[in-house]
Amino acid sequence: MSLVTEKDLELVDAVQINPRASWGTVGNAIGLSAVSARRRWARLAASGTAWTGSTLGPELFRGGFLEIICRPGTVGGVAAALCELPQVITVGRSIGDFDLYAITVAATDVAVDRALLAEVAALGVDRLRAQMYTRVHGGPDWRLSVLNRAQSLLVRQDSRRLAQEATVPEEGRRLFAALFGDARRSYVELADELGSSPQVVRRRLALMQARGQINLRADIARPLAGYPLAGLLWIAAPDDVVGDAGRWLAGRAENRFCAEVLAAANLVVVLDLRLPEHLAEFVARFSAEFPAAQVVDRRAVVTLLKVHGRILDDQGRSVRTVAVDPWRGFGAGAGSDAPKAAILAGPARPGPARPSRQPAGVFPRHDEPGDPLAAHRRRRHRRARRRGAGFALRPVRARAERRPGQLRSSRGADGRVDARPTPQRNAQHWVGDASGGGSDPATNTPSLVQAGCRQAPCPALDARGVRGRGPVCQGRPRLPAPARSSRH
């Protein structure tokens, strides 16, 4: 088992500080060029030694801490089944009273019981102890802490903070899933997958980070970084001390996961260890810092099978990703039981039909395929909506139903608009004969001619005797220009 180099640890630490920093910024902080930093990270990511991803922000990070006793000979099968559950982010093999532990996430506290515990209980375990955690101290934003303060400031991103909001829209959930496997994906690639624009994706990600809904993280194979073991502690601290104790634990480099739990032992801690003896040393330092807190249980974790959705091999390298979906089972009918509101409401009853808000005579926007007048109907509908709701439009006549002389404004087979008049002229279009000056001998008025308007010059005359516009007449009478007033 070969350890990573010191420069690799610096690179991973810089990416942990700002997972979306440019390679030029990362290389400037650790003394490498942008090309060298990118090539070195590509090598680490290809071998599964280092990776990036997304995790829930502090406002949403809640769930359950499960400890499981398996039946003899079923530990491997139960562990493999736990790793495939989308709500389980971490699975470890422990030595002590319990065989396995698992950390789960859910959108709400109620969803922990409704969507998850039923699936875990279906695995056929011998005993299950579940505790709900509420506030997380460190863990998801774990760092190697090998860079000094000056180097960290070169990479750190200035981020704004807004009011915390626990409700995540559907677009935010899709963005969380898109970043889960790789937090360094470009905005263009994310926009193509989400069906949006890079600018919208950038603003949405910044807003979710400011609201504490999403965190971006980077991790490394812990055994290759010098942490082959882990330890699990249950701590009982007074209520006025538990917050300070959690913040102190969050600042320790060994801290992998720390959360406040709704139980008598109200703090659970998972630590990275170089040697088994280091667990006792850590407990001694903690007891000296917080004498009122008491460590009630401890055990060793020999193997980590899954960490934040990443399936690991024996050396801690990432083999594949099981996408974590905290919102799975969140909604009506999720989990083993239906929500209480749905039970109390009973079966849905058909209500009265809602009146249509569409004005009378307006065609719907979704026309039948192949309709040559679909585009014309949509244009008429848009114009009518701009005029107001109190109107009614006459339906557009089909080609066979048009009156003589009515203009055609539909698109032809070549896609161009055909606005030519029909072969028959409007009965109100008074024109002369082919010579340009004929009239009806009975009434001494210009005669009605059914053709001849396409000749040049056009002999068409209106009722006032004004000649038409030649080939562009299109059966329309040309009216004389209004008289201009003169000023003295």
N, C-alpha and C positions, 0 to 999 in steps of 0.2 A: 504494500500500500504506500504509494508515493504522496508526500505532502505537497501542497501548493506552495509557491514561492512567496516571499514577502511582498514583492510587487503585485502579485495577484491579490493578496489580501488588501492592499491599499486600493486596488482597482474596485474590488467588491465593496469596500467600505464607502468609497466615493459614490458608487451607484446606489448604495443603500441610503445615503443622505438625500440624493435627488435622482430617482430612477429615470427621469426623462431629460436629464441634463445632456447637452451636446457632447460629443466625444472631444471636441476642442476644449471645452470647460473641464471635463474630467481629466484629460491628459495634462492640462496646465496645472492642475492641483497636485498630481502625483509625479510630475516630471517626465511625461511621455508626450509624443506627438499624437494628434488625433487619429492618424492611421494606425499607429502602434496600439493605442488604447482600444480601438475598434477591433483590430485583429486579435488582440489578446482576449477580449471578452467573447468574441465569436468562438475561440477555441474552448474557453471554459463552458460556454453554453452548449456547444456541440457534444461535449463529453458528459453533460449533466452535472458538472461540478458547481455551477452557479446558474441562477435563473432569476427572473423578475415576474411579478404578477400583481394582482389587485386583491385587496381585502376590504372588509367592511370598516367604516370609520368608527370612531369611539362612540358616536351617538347610536349606531345601529348594532354594534358588536355585543350581542347577547346570545345566550343559549344554555346548554347544559354540559356539565362535566360528569361523565359516566365512568363507573368502575364495574367490571364484569368478572364474575367467576364462571368459568366454562366447565362443562362436563369433561371427564377424562377423554383425551384423544380428539377433542373438537376445537382446540385453541386455534389451530391454523385455519380451519374453515370459517370460524366466527370472525377472526381477524380479516380474512380476505373479503368476507361479506360486508364488514364495516367499512373497509376501504372503498367499496363501490358505491356507498350511499352518498348522494350529493349534499346532504346537510352535515356530514361528518368532515371536519377539516383536518384533524390530527388523530392518529391511532398509534399507541405505543404498547410494547410488551414489557410488563413489570414483574418483579419478583417480590413476593410477599403474600398478603391476604388475598389480593386480587390478581388475576392473570393478565387482564388488559385494562387500558384506560382509553377513553375517546373524548374528544372535545367537539361539540356540535354548535351550529349557529342556526338561528331562525329569525324571521322578520319581526315577530312579536313574542312576548313571553307565553302567550296562550298557544302559539304554534309549536313551541317546544314539546308540549305534551300531546297535542293533537296530531302532528305530522310526523314526529320522530320516534317517540317512545314506543308507539305501536309497531313500527318497523323493526326496532331493535329487539323488542320482546318476541317478535316472530322468528328470530334467529335460533331460538331454543336454548338460551343460556340457563345456567343453573341458578345464578343470582345476579341481580342488577341493582346497583345503588346509583341514583341520579341526584345531582345537586344543581340548582339553577344559579348561574353567576350573573351579576348585574353590571359591574363596572370593571373594566380591564385596565391594568397598569402594565404598560410595556408589552413585550411579546410580539405583536404584529409588526411593530416598527423596531425590531431588534437590530443592533448594529455590532460590528466587530470592534469599533472604537480604536482603530490603529492610526487614524489620521489625527494630527494635532489641530488646535483650534484655528490657526491661520489657514491650514489646508481645507478645513471644513467650511470656513466662510467663503472660500472661492467657489464651492460647489452648491452651497445651500441656496435654496430658492426663497425669495421673499413672497410670502403668501398672505392673503387677506383672510380675515375670519368674520363670518356672518353668523346670524342666529342659527342655532342647531335646529334641524328639521328631520324628523324621523321618516316622513313619507317620501318614497322614491318613485318617480313616475316610470312608465314603461320604457321611455327612451333611456333613462338612467340605468335601469336594470340591464338593458341590452349593451350599454357601454361598459358596465361592470363585467359582463360575461366576455366581451370582446377583449378586454385588457387582462383577463384572468390568466391566460397562458403566457402573455408577453406584454409587460407594461411599457416597453419601448417601441411599440408599433407606431408608425408614422400616422399623422392625422389624415393623410390622403388615403392610406390603406383602411383606416377605421371608417372614414366617410364612405368608401366604396362598400364596405360590409354592412353599414347601418343605413345606407340609402340617404345620406345627408351630404352636407358640404364640410370641408375641413374647418372652416371658420366656426360653424355651428358646433362641431365636435369639440373644438378647443374651448369655446365658451362654456359648453355644458360640463366638461371635465373640471374646469376652473371653478364653476359654481358648486359642483358636488364636493370638491375638496374644501372649499370655503365653508360649506355647511356641515362638514364632518361626516359626510355620507360614504366616502370612499378614501382609502389610503393605498398608495402604491409602495411596494416593498421589493427588496432583493434579498436573496438567501444564498447560502453556500452549503456544500456537503460538510456537515459538522465534523465527522470523523477525520476528513482530510484536512480540516482546519485546526485539529488538535483537541477536539471534544468528542471522544468516542462513546461516552456514557452520558446519562442524564439522571437526575434525582427528582423525586416527588415529595413535597412537603404539604402537610395540613397544619395550619396555624390558627389558634384561637386567640384573638386580640380584642381588647375592650372596644366598644363602639367609638369612643373618642380618640382611639389610637389607630384604628384600622386604616383610615385614610392616609395618615402619615407613614405607616408601615408599608402600605402599597406603593406610595410614591418613592420611598427609599428602595424598595425592591426593584422598581422600574428602572432606577438608575444604575443597577448592577449589570456588569457585562455578562454575567452568567445567566441572567434572567431570560428564559425562553417564553414563559407564559405565567402571568400573575393576574388573578381576578378575585373580586369580593364575592362571597358565596352566601346564600341565605341558609345558613346552618349554624350549629354551635361552633364548629371550626370554620370561621368566616373568611379565611384566606387560603387559596390553593396556589401553589407555586411549582413550576417545572423548571429545573435548572440544568445548564450544561456543566458537565464535569470532565476534568482531565483524568482524574483518578478517583476511585471510590472513597478514599479518605478525605477528599475535598468537601464532601457533603457535611461531615461533622465540623470542619473548619468554618463553613459558611453558616451553619446553625449557631456556632459560638459567636461569630461576629454579629449576627442578627439579634441574639439574646442580649448581647452587651449594649446594643443600640436601643432596644425596646425591651426592658426587663418585664414589663407588664404582659407582654405577649408570650404565649406558650406554644411550643411545637408539640402537637398531640400525636402525629403519625408521620412516618417517613419510610420511603422505600426506594429501591434502585430501578431505573428503567434501562434495560439492556439493549433494546432494539426499538428504533422508530420506523414504523412501516409506512406512515403517511404524514406529511407535514404541509399544512395549508393547501391541500388538494394535490400534492405531488406524491406519487408512489415512488418509494426509495428502495434501492438495493442494499446489499450488506454493507457497502462502504458509504452509504448516505447519498449516493448520486441519484438524480432525478431520472426515472425511467419513462414515465408517462404522466399525463395530467388527467385527473377526474374533476371535471368542472364543478365547483361548489355553487349550489343554487339555494341561497337562504330563503327565497320566496317560494320555493316548491311547497305545495300543500297549503299555501296561504290564501284562503278564500272559501267560498261556499263549498261544503261537502268535502273538505280536505280532512285527511287523517282517518282514524278509526271511527269517530263519531261525527255526525253533522253538527255545525254550529248551533248553539242554543237558540239563537234568533230564528234560524230556519225551522227548527222544531216547533217553536212556539207559534210561528206564523202559519204553519200548516201548508197544504198543497195550494198552489197558485190557482186562482179563479179567473176565468176569462172575463175581462171587463168590456165596457162598451167601446165600439170602434171610435178612434180619435178622428175628428174631422180633419180633412186635408186643408193645409194652409196654402195650397197652390191656387192661384186665381183661375177663374173660369176661362176656358178656351186656351190656356197656355199648355204647350206640349212639354212633356218631361224631357230632362236633359239626356236620358239614356234612350237613344233611338234604336230601332231594330237595325242589325247589320245589313249593309247593302242598300240602305235607303238613300236615294240621291238627294233628297231634300233635308237630310239630317243636319247638315251644317247651316242651312238657311233657317231651320227651326230654332237652332241654338242661338243664332244671331238675333232673331226676333224675340226670343225669350229674354236675352240679356238686355236688349233695348227696352223691353216692357218692364223689367224689374227696376231699371233706372228711373222710369217714369212714375213708379208707385204701384201700390197694391190694388187700387180700385180701377181695374181695367179688364177688358176682355179682348182677345185676339181671335180673328177669324182663322180657321185652319188653312194652311197652304194647300192649294189644289194640286193634284197630281197632273202630270203632263197631258194625259188624255182628257182632263176635266177643265183645262184652261179655256178662257174665253178667247175669241179671235183678237189678235193683237196684243195679248198679255205677254210681258217680257219673261224670258227664262233666265233665272239667276242661279241655277244649280251647276255643279261641277260635272264636266264630262268625263269620259274614260281616261283622258290624258291628264286629269287633275286640274285643268284650267277652267275658269269661270266662263260660261257661255251666256252672254247677255244680249244675244241677237233677238230680234222680234220673230214671232211666228210668221209663216208664209202669208197668212191672211192679215190684212190691215185692220186697224181699229175702225169701226163704222163711223166714228166721229172725226176721222182724218180726211179732210177735204183736199183733193189734189186735182191737178189738171190732167189733160191727156198726154200722150207721149210727146207731142210737139211742144208742150209746156204752156198752152194757153186755152185748152178746151173748156167748155161749160155745158151745163144741162140746158138744151133748147127750151124745155118746158118752163123752167123756173128762172132761167138766165143766171144761174149760180154755178160755181165750180162743181164739176161732176165728181162722182165717187169712182175711183179707180182702185181695184184690188191689188194691182201690182204696178211696178214701174218706179218705186221709191228708191231702188238701188242704182238708177241711171245717174250719170254725172253730166251736167249739173242736174240736181234733183228738181223735177218739175212740180214737187209737192207744194201746194198752196193751202194756207189755212182759210178760214171763213172770211178773213179780212183781205185776202189776196196777197199775203206775204209769202215769198218763196222760202223753201226749206233749206237745209244745210248739206245737201248732197248725200254721199254715202253714209254719213254719220247721223242722218235724220232719225233713223230707227222708228219711223212712224209717229214722231212727236211734232206737233205744230210749233212753229217758231213764232213767238209773240214779238211785236214791235217793242223797241226800247222805250222806256218812259221818257216823257218830255223833260228836258232840263230847264230849270228855272233860271232866269237871268236877273242879275242884280244891277241896279243903276247907282 
